Amino acid sequence: MTCDEAAVLVHALIDGELDASHIRDVEAHTASCARCGAELAAARELQKALRGGDLRHAAPASLRSRIDRAVPAQTGPSRRALLKGFGLGSLVTAAAAAGVGFVIIGGNRDGLILNEAVSAHLRSLQADHLTDVVSTDQHTVKPWFNGRIDLAPPVIDLTAQGFTLIGGRLDFIDGKPVAAIVYRRRVHVINLFVMQGMGAVLPQPKLQVVQGFNILRWTELGLNLMAVSDLAQDELEEFQSKFETAAKAARTS
């Protein structure tokens, strides 16, 4: 294992996202490489600090009394109604952040699919939503989808190319089940959605920005593929290029 490969896998290791084989490889490399060993130790210290620190901030008890003083008692909506309105506003904001689409950008079906893909990506980033099957082995992830979806998604291990296969899950877009293959690039998650009959056939990959996320779509063997991430556009294009090259090599081998 090279230092570049270890750098990609260190964070996946401390997050418990590697299988036994990759764990042994990373631990063996970091034990013999001072630089990578220091990076692993620093990542573990950061994880420990984040877990142990008090990162919550509670509003002071005086906040309600300040609101009561600021809102007239008899004019306009009641204080209780206003406070409920604040609560509803917070709920809408939280739901939007979690990917529940209250507003659909774009009135056509293509716009709906893109927005639902972003919502699915955001939902996956919540605790315990990222993967249904956790493995860096493509031969474990690919057969997991058998019987769960009516297509055989291409699952490619791109760990050596800098994009770590994390696992996969079953998701839903446009009311239909789709395969989601999950990769990691440093701290960035890439959700690769694989579906059939959703969207136009694209002769060339198409890059779009939706709700601040980069989406790269392309068509392969009659399947619609859609990579969604906050990764930089050039790196997402690199992911697509390496995925397509590896997929073609796998088909001809």
C-alpha positions as CSV (number, residue, x, y, z in Angstrom):
1,M,0.0,0.0,0.0
2,T,1.3,3.5,-0.9
3,C,1.0,6.6,1.2
4,D,-1.6,8.1,-1.2
5,E,-3.8,5.0,-0.8
6,A,-3.4,5.1,3.0
7,A,-4.3,8.7,3.1
8,V,-7.6,7.9,1.4
9,L,-8.4,5.0,3.8
10,V,-7.3,6.5,7.1
11,H,-10.6,8.3,7.8
12,A,-12.7,5.3,6.5
13,L,-10.7,3.2,9.1
14,I,-11.5,5.4,12.1
15,D,-15.2,5.6,11.0
16,G,-15.4,1.8,10.9
17,E,-16.1,1.7,7.2
18,L,-13.4,-0.8,6.1
19,D,-13.5,-4.6,5.8
20,A,-11.0,-6.8,7.6
21,S,-8.7,-7.0,4.6
22,H,-8.4,-3.2,4.2
23,I,-8.1,-2.7,7.9
24,R,-5.0,-5.0,8.0
25,D,-3.5,-3.2,5.1
26,V,-3.9,0.3,6.5
27,E,-2.8,-0.7,10.0
28,A,0.3,-2.5,8.6
29,H,1.2,0.5,6.5
30,T,0.7,3.1,9.3
31,A,2.7,0.9,11.7
32,S,5.7,1.1,9.3
33,C,5.3,4.6,7.9
34,A,5.9,7.5,10.4
35,R,4.0,10.1,8.3
36,C,0.9,8.0,7.8
37,G,1.1,6.8,11.4
38,A,1.1,10.4,12.6
39,E,-1.9,11.2,10.3
40,L,-3.9,8.2,11.7
41,A,-3.1,9.3,15.3
42,A,-4.1,12.9,14.6
43,A,-7.4,11.7,13.0
44,R,-8.1,9.5,16.0
45,E,-7.4,12.4,18.4
46,L,-9.7,14.7,16.4
47,Q,-12.5,12.0,16.5
48,K,-12.0,11.6,20.3
49,A,-12.2,15.4,20.8
50,L,-15.4,15.7,18.7
51,R,-17.1,12.9,20.6
52,G,-16.1,14.1,24.0
53,G,-16.6,17.8,23.5
54,D,-19.7,19.7,24.5
55,L,-20.8,20.9,21.1
56,R,-24.4,21.7,22.0
57,H,-25.5,25.2,22.9
58,A,-28.7,25.7,24.9
59,A,-30.6,28.9,24.6
60,P,-30.7,30.9,27.9
61,A,-33.8,30.7,30.0
62,S,-34.2,34.5,29.6
63,L,-35.0,34.1,25.9
64,R,-38.7,33.3,26.4
65,S,-39.2,36.3,28.7
66,R,-37.4,38.5,26.2
67,I,-39.8,37.3,23.4
68,D,-42.8,37.8,25.7
69,R,-41.7,41.4,26.3
70,A,-41.1,42.0,22.6
71,V,-44.5,40.7,21.4
72,P,-47.6,42.8,22.3
73,A,-50.1,40.9,24.4
74,Q,-53.3,42.0,22.7
75,T,-52.5,43.0,19.1
76,G,-51.9,40.7,16.2
77,P,-51.3,37.0,16.7
78,S,-51.0,35.6,20.2
79,R,-47.7,34.9,21.8
80,R,-48.5,31.2,21.8
81,A,-49.4,31.3,18.0
82,L,-46.2,33.2,17.2
83,L,-44.1,30.8,19.2
84,K,-45.7,27.9,17.4
85,G,-44.9,29.7,14.1
86,F,-41.3,29.9,15.2
87,G,-41.4,26.2,15.9
88,L,-42.9,25.4,12.5
89,G,-40.3,27.6,10.8
90,S,-37.6,25.7,12.5
91,L,-39.2,22.4,11.5
92,V,-39.4,23.4,7.8
93,T,-35.7,24.6,8.0
94,A,-34.6,21.3,9.6
95,A,-36.6,19.3,7.1
96,A,-35.1,21.1,4.2
97,A,-31.6,20.5,5.6
98,A,-32.4,16.8,6.0
99,G,-33.5,16.7,2.3
100,V,-37.3,16.7,2.6
101,G,-38.2,18.7,-0.5
102,F,-40.9,21.2,0.3
103,V,-40.1,23.2,-2.8
104,I,-39.4,21.6,-6.1
105,I,-36.9,23.4,-8.3
106,G,-38.0,23.1,-11.9
107,G,-41.5,22.0,-13.0
108,N,-40.7,19.1,-15.2
109,R,-40.0,15.5,-14.4
110,D,-36.3,15.8,-14.9
111,G,-36.1,18.6,-12.4
112,L,-38.1,16.5,-9.9
113,I,-35.7,13.6,-10.3
114,L,-32.7,15.9,-9.7
115,N,-34.2,17.4,-6.6
116,E,-35.2,14.0,-5.2
117,A,-31.6,12.7,-5.8
118,V,-30.3,15.6,-3.8
119,S,-32.9,14.9,-1.0
120,A,-31.8,11.2,-1.0
121,H,-28.2,12.3,-0.8
122,L,-28.9,14.5,2.2
123,R,-30.9,11.8,3.9
124,S,-28.0,9.4,3.5
125,L,-25.7,11.7,5.5
126,Q,-27.8,11.3,8.6
127,A,-26.8,8.7,11.2
128,D,-27.2,5.1,10.0
129,H,-28.7,6.1,6.7
130,L,-25.6,5.9,4.5
131,T,-25.4,2.2,3.8
132,D,-27.5,-1.0,4.0
133,V,-24.5,-3.1,3.2
134,V,-21.1,-1.9,4.4
135,S,-18.2,-3.3,2.5
136,T,-15.2,-2.2,0.4
137,D,-15.5,-5.4,-1.6
138,Q,-17.4,-5.0,-4.8
139,H,-18.1,-8.8,-4.8
140,T,-20.0,-8.3,-1.5
141,V,-21.9,-5.1,-2.5
142,K,-23.1,-6.1,-6.0
143,P,-24.8,-9.4,-5.1
144,W,-26.6,-7.7,-2.1
145,F,-28.9,-6.0,-4.6
146,N,-30.0,-9.3,-6.1
147,G,-33.8,-9.7,-5.5
148,R,-34.0,-6.1,-4.1
149,I,-34.1,-4.3,-7.4
150,D,-34.8,-5.2,-11.0
151,L,-31.4,-4.3,-12.4
152,A,-27.8,-5.3,-11.9
153,P,-25.9,-2.2,-10.8
154,P,-22.3,-1.9,-11.8
155,V,-20.2,-1.9,-8.6
156,I,-16.6,-0.9,-9.1
157,D,-13.8,-0.8,-6.5
158,L,-12.0,2.5,-7.1
159,T,-10.0,2.6,-3.8
160,A,-6.7,2.4,-5.6
161,Q,-7.8,5.4,-7.7
162,G,-8.6,7.5,-4.7
163,F,-12.4,6.9,-4.4
164,T,-13.1,4.4,-1.6
165,L,-16.1,2.0,-2.0
166,I,-18.0,2.2,1.2
167,G,-21.0,0.0,0.5
168,G,-24.5,0.3,-0.9
169,R,-28.2,0.8,-0.1
170,L,-31.6,0.7,-1.6
171,D,-33.1,4.1,-2.1
172,F,-36.2,5.7,-3.8
173,I,-36.4,8.4,-6.5
174,D,-39.5,9.3,-8.3
175,G,-41.3,6.7,-6.3
176,K,-39.2,3.9,-7.7
177,P,-36.4,1.8,-6.0
178,V,-32.9,2.7,-7.2
179,A,-29.5,1.3,-6.3
180,A,-27.2,3.7,-4.4
181,I,-23.5,2.8,-4.4
182,V,-21.6,4.9,-1.9
183,Y,-18.0,6.1,-2.3
184,R,-15.8,8.4,-0.2
185,R,-13.2,10.9,-1.3
186,R,-11.4,12.2,1.8
187,V,-14.4,13.6,3.9
188,H,-16.7,13.8,0.9
189,V,-19.4,11.3,0.2
190,I,-20.4,10.4,-3.3
191,N,-23.8,8.7,-3.9
192,L,-23.9,7.0,-7.2
193,F,-27.6,6.3,-8.0
194,V,-28.2,3.6,-10.6
195,M,-31.7,3.4,-12.1
196,Q,-33.5,2.5,-15.3
197,G,-36.0,4.5,-17.4
198,M,-35.5,7.7,-15.4
199,G,-34.2,10.6,-17.6
200,A,-33.0,10.9,-21.2
201,V,-30.3,8.9,-22.8
202,L,-27.1,11.0,-22.5
203,P,-24.4,10.5,-25.2
204,Q,-22.0,12.5,-23.0
205,P,-21.8,13.0,-19.2
206,K,-23.8,16.0,-18.1
207,L,-22.8,18.1,-15.1
208,Q,-25.3,20.2,-13.2
209,V,-25.6,22.1,-9.9
210,V,-28.8,21.6,-7.9
211,Q,-29.3,23.1,-4.5
212,G,-25.5,23.7,-4.2
213,F,-24.6,20.0,-4.9
214,N,-22.8,18.8,-8.0
215,I,-24.7,16.2,-10.0
216,L,-23.0,14.3,-12.9
217,R,-25.2,12.1,-15.0
218,W,-24.5,9.7,-17.8
219,T,-25.9,6.6,-19.5
220,E,-24.3,3.2,-19.6
221,L,-25.7,0.0,-21.0
222,G,-29.2,1.3,-20.8
223,L,-28.8,2.4,-17.2
224,N,-29.1,5.9,-15.9
225,L,-26.2,6.8,-13.5
226,M,-26.2,9.9,-11.4
227,A,-23.3,10.8,-9.0
228,V,-24.3,13.4,-6.3
229,S,-21.8,15.0,-4.0
230,D,-20.4,18.2,-2.6
231,L,-17.1,17.2,-4.1
232,A,-15.5,19.7,-6.5
233,Q,-16.7,19.4,-10.1
234,D,-13.3,18.4,-11.5
235,E,-12.9,15.6,-8.9
236,L,-16.5,14.4,-9.6
237,E,-15.6,14.3,-13.3
238,E,-12.5,12.4,-12.4
239,F,-14.6,9.9,-10.5
240,Q,-17.0,9.4,-13.5
241,S,-14.1,9.0,-15.9
242,K,-12.3,6.4,-13.7
243,F,-15.6,4.6,-13.0
244,E,-16.5,4.4,-16.7
245,T,-13.0,3.2,-17.6
246,A,-13.0,0.5,-14.9
247,A,-16.5,-0.6,-15.8
248,K,-15.5,-1.1,-19.5
249,A,-12.4,-3.0,-18.4
250,A,-14.5,-5.3,-16.2
251,R,-16.9,-6.0,-19.0
252,T,-14.1,-7.1,-21.4
253,S,-12.1,-9.1,-18.9
